[in-house]
Structure formats: structure tokens, C-alpha cells
Amino acid sequence: MSANTTHSHLKAVPENYKAPPGIDKLPAYINIEKLSLSYDTQTIFEPLSLPIYQNHINALIGPSGCGKSSLLNTIVRLTDYQNNAKIKGQIHVNNKNVLDDSTDLISLRQNIGMIFQKPMPFPMSIRKNFELPLKEHGVKNKDELEYKIETALKDVGLWDEVSTRLHQSATQLSGGQQQRLCIARILALEPKALLMDEPCSALDPIATKVIEELILNLKGKYTILIVTHNLSQAKRVADYVAFMWYHQGHGKLIEHNYADVIFNSPSNPITTAYVQGLTE
Amino acid sequence: MSPLKRDRYLHLVLKFFACISIVSLFFVIFFLVTESWRIIESTPASKYILDDAWHPTEGEFFLLPMIIGSLLVMIGAMLLSIPVGIFTAILWQFYAPSWFSSILERIVEVLSGIPSVVYGFWGIMIIVPLLGKFQAPGTSLLAGIIVLTLIVLPTITLVANSIFQQVNKLHIQNAIALGLSRFTIICHIIFPQAKRGLLTGVILQAGRAIGETLAVLMVCGNVVQIPGSVFEPVRTLTSNIALEMAYAMDIHRSALFLSGLVLMIVVFMLILMTERMKNRENAL
């Protein structure tokens, strides 16, 4: 796409995009307000406002490099560990701005779990993979630990596969099992929200299907924000879809609406082109 | 030249260079054994540990104090430098802001490049008089330990830092996202992965520490005795060779080569120990 056409598309983007009325009235667990992120002089995404609706599946789609993953990292303050990250705006969770210095990061990350692209259980036994974070968050009682591990593994449908080998190394599991283990490890901490950064992109189609079914099962109990490149995946699981695009090297929120609206009658021509697979 | 042929030639060249290091090792061992053979065959081993004194020209070969001296200086320096080096590397890698890390990196790199004789000189001018104020004469086991600590510390810090850098970043990212504290992450995620590398790095430095000669010779006092406290002078095996080689002849000369052989056996045992520890790690 030439620079010229990019520009003409952007003219069509409303300057201060606001979600259509109706959507706004749903309770949002995470409320992103005028948030922008940059490193040194490079802007990752422009100020954007986006509610993440409670107990629904919110998908974030868009081409790679438009700042989707960075947005997720900002919500749980993983950006703290990147030098020179400059963040403006606010992210409200339970009426508190998580970007405040006073935020208790340990409990923030217990409330909002993050699942990464590449499943990465720690190189220790399956049991220890659960015990380490659980003990960190104050669960010391042995029976309670056992109960929580079993419940979490049952929630992700992994219990029958691993119950007899909890003492074995978690790295011996298959990719799909490892990803379910990572999700279970988060669920054991009883979070309110899950951020998933392309959770299926490193998995084969069968494992992807299992994870997608799991995500649908978790709906209603957890607020889910899933980043995906896979449009059909977003179509299959999402209730709400936010579409990000980039121009001049940085990301921008273009449109946010019900999944049906985004995929069938989006209001922005870039969205139309993207969901029809006409761009990129 | 065809790629296959080139590969074969490269293989030969590599083999040749590998042989150089193997042959030189055997050459050194052979040389040490033949040169010290004279004293080995004429003197029973018990004399090295049971004699009264080190008077090699008069047939008294009390090597034990120097073996103990070498081991004490090395162990003391390692006990000080390992925790300081590893904690510095942890600060450097996981806690310090980037501007501080980069200053630290420059400083440690410069420190590791300073020749040991400079550390020895500094030891004589500063450390020895300072210790002398507490307890004369100042030249002592402790002075040796302090100077040797400063010599190995920068390298231990650099090695530890590079090993911490190799820990899988994704594990750390996952651990942070699970709300684990930095302390837990360091103890349970980073250390288990870094343990093996740290062990190798530390043992290599221990070998270097026990082999360090000049700086130790300058500050240790070089009296042949088993020290009763850290304030007493000691002589190490390396100092012994350096001090007497200029005028040693016949069996005396042979005794100095024996000092070298003993030193090599100690280093060899250190390496063997690391291997065993590593294998035990693997078995777990």
C-alpha cells in the first residue's frame, strides 16, 4: 500500500474515536483511558481509550507491530522492566489507576494474569510450577495447595492427563499441554482477568482448538482480553473486538465494537479491508 | 577447492591446533615429574609433612606449610570474592538502573584488566601498613587474602553477570507476570539455572587464585610456617618457587619443581571436583 492511500484511509478515522452508545453501559473490568506508550522518541501507540468488558471475551486484532502486545504488557506493568518506556494516560482497574506508583504490583498481577505466545512452564516439576506462585501469594497449607492445583488443572482439562505425574518435569509436556498448564498456573491464583498474547500462535491446529474451547469455557467467570493475528479465531471466540492499525510506524486504535459489527459491518474502511483480508 | 575438500582440510587444521594444547599439557607434566623425580625417589613422602623446617640444602623439605599457605590464601579469597561478586552481579543485572549498570560495567572491566603486580604494590603500600597498625608485622595471610580477593573479584563479577544474562528471559517474564517477587525469582528461577555456570566460573577463578604468585609474594611475608592466625605471615607454593629459583641447585631445584607439581595436583583436583559436582547435578 502506498503512502498516499494510507493517508487517505487515515483521514477517514475519527480523531477521538468513541465506542458506540450502548456498549459503554456494560461494566468494564479494565478501563483504558487516553493511554499512550513510547520508547525514547519512538511512539508505540497513540493515545487510545478502550474498555475491557467484565466477564466477556474481548479480542484485540490488527497487523503485527501495531502495539497490541505492548498494550497488554502496559496493563500488568511489564513495561516497568523496559528502559525508557514512557507511558501517558490511565488504566483503571477497580477504580484505581494501575499506573500509579503506589500500585501493589504483586496483587495487580495476581488479579490480572498474563498468558504469553510461547508457553513457558518453569523447568521444574508440574507441582512446583503451581506451588511457587501459590506460596508467593500466601497459600501455605498443604491440603489447600493440593486442592488448588487439582481444581486449576481440572479447569483446563489437564488433570486426567497429568494427575499421575505431577512430580515430573513440566517441560516434558507437549506444547498444547504446556500452554494449558500456564493457563492453569494463572487460574490457581484466582485472578479476575486474563490477558492472552496470541496464546495459540505456537500451537498446532488441534491444540489450538482445545485452547479455544477452554477460552470459551472460561467466559462468564473471567474478563478475557485476547490478542490474536488469527481473524477466524477472533470470530470464533470474541464478544467484542478492538481493531488496531499502524501508520507512520506507530499503532492506533481504529475501531471497537461488537464482534458481529466489526466483522460484518465495520464503520471504518481500513477495518473493512482488514477483516476481509484485503490488506497485509 | 570443493566444499567437501575444504571441510576435510579445516578438520585437519583444527585437529592440529587441538593437539598443540594436549601435547603441551603432557609436556609440562612430563617435565615437572622428571625434574622433581630426584627428590621423589630420594626422600620419603612423609618428610614433606613431618619435617621440622624447610632447609632444602640441608635435606629438610617441610612442604606442608606452603601447601596449607596456598590453600588458605586461595580459600580465604574465594570465600570473600564469591558472595561479593555474585551479589554485585545480581544488583547489576536485576536491580540497578541502566545508568548505574553501565558505570559498574566499565569499572569492573577496568579492574579486571589491572595487572596483579599493581594490586600487590597497592597491598604493600596501603593494606600491609594498615594491618600492621592492628598487629605487626602487617605482611600476613590476611593481607594476601585481601589482595587476592581484589584480583579475582572483577572476573568473578563479570562471569556471574554473563551467566545471569544467559538465563531464559521468557522464564523471568513469566515469573514477573505471575506476581513473583524479585527475591523469589532470583532464588527459584534464576539461581537453579545459573548454578552450573557459576560453579565452573568459580572453580576456574580458584585455580587462578592458587596460581597467583607475585602479588601474594609481595604481601604475605613468606615465612615458612603454619599460621596460627590470619595476622601471621605465610609462604605459598608459588612464592616458594619464585623466591628461590634464582639460586636453587640440585636437590633444592628438584624440591621447587615438586612444589610446582603439588600445585598442579591441587588445581587438577579442583577441576575433578567440579566435574563430579556437575555430574551429580545432571543425575538429579
HADDOCK unambig.tbl for C-alpha pairs under 7 A between the chains (distance, minus, plus):
assign (segid A and resid 105 and name CA) (segid B and resid 179 and name CA) 6.99 0.50 0.50
assign (segid A and resid 106 and name CA) (segid B and resid 179 and name CA) 4.49 0.50 0.50
assign (segid A and resid 106 and name CA) (segid B and resid 180 and name CA) 6.78 0.50 0.50
assign (segid A and resid 107 and name CA) (segid B and resid 179 and name CA) 6.95 0.50 0.50
assign (segid A and resid 109 and name CA) (segid B and resid 177 and name CA) 5.89 0.50 0.50
assign (segid A and resid 109 and name CA) (segid B and resid 178 and name CA) 6.01 0.50 0.50
assign (segid A and resid 109 and name CA) (segid B and resid 179 and name CA) 4.91 0.50 0.50
assign (segid A and resid 110 and name CA) (segid B and resid 178 and name CA) 6.48 0.50 0.50
assign (segid A and resid 110 and name CA) (segid B and resid 179 and name CA) 5.87 0.50 0.50
assign (segid A and resid 113 and name CA) (segid B and resid 177 and name CA) 6.66 0.50 0.50
assign (segid A and resid 113 and name CA) (segid B and resid 178 and name CA) 6.66 0.50 0.50
assign (segid A and resid 114 and name CA) (segid B and resid 177 and name CA) 5.99 0.50 0.50
assign (segid A and resid 120 and name CA) (segid B and resid 170 and name CA) 6.86 0.50 0.50
assign (segid A and resid 120 and name CA) (segid B and resid 171 and name CA) 6.39 0.50 0.50
assign (segid A and resid 122 and name CA) (segid B and resid 171 and name CA) 6.32 0.50 0.50
assign (segid A and resid 133 and name CA) (segid B and resid 178 and name CA) 6.47 0.50 0.50
assign (segid A and resid 133 and name CA) (segid B and resid 180 and name CA) 6.30 0.50 0.50
assign (segid A and resid 136 and name CA) (segid B and resid 180 and name CA) 6.30 0.50 0.50
assign (segid A and resid 186 and name CA) (segid B and resid 178 and name CA) 6.88 0.50 0.50
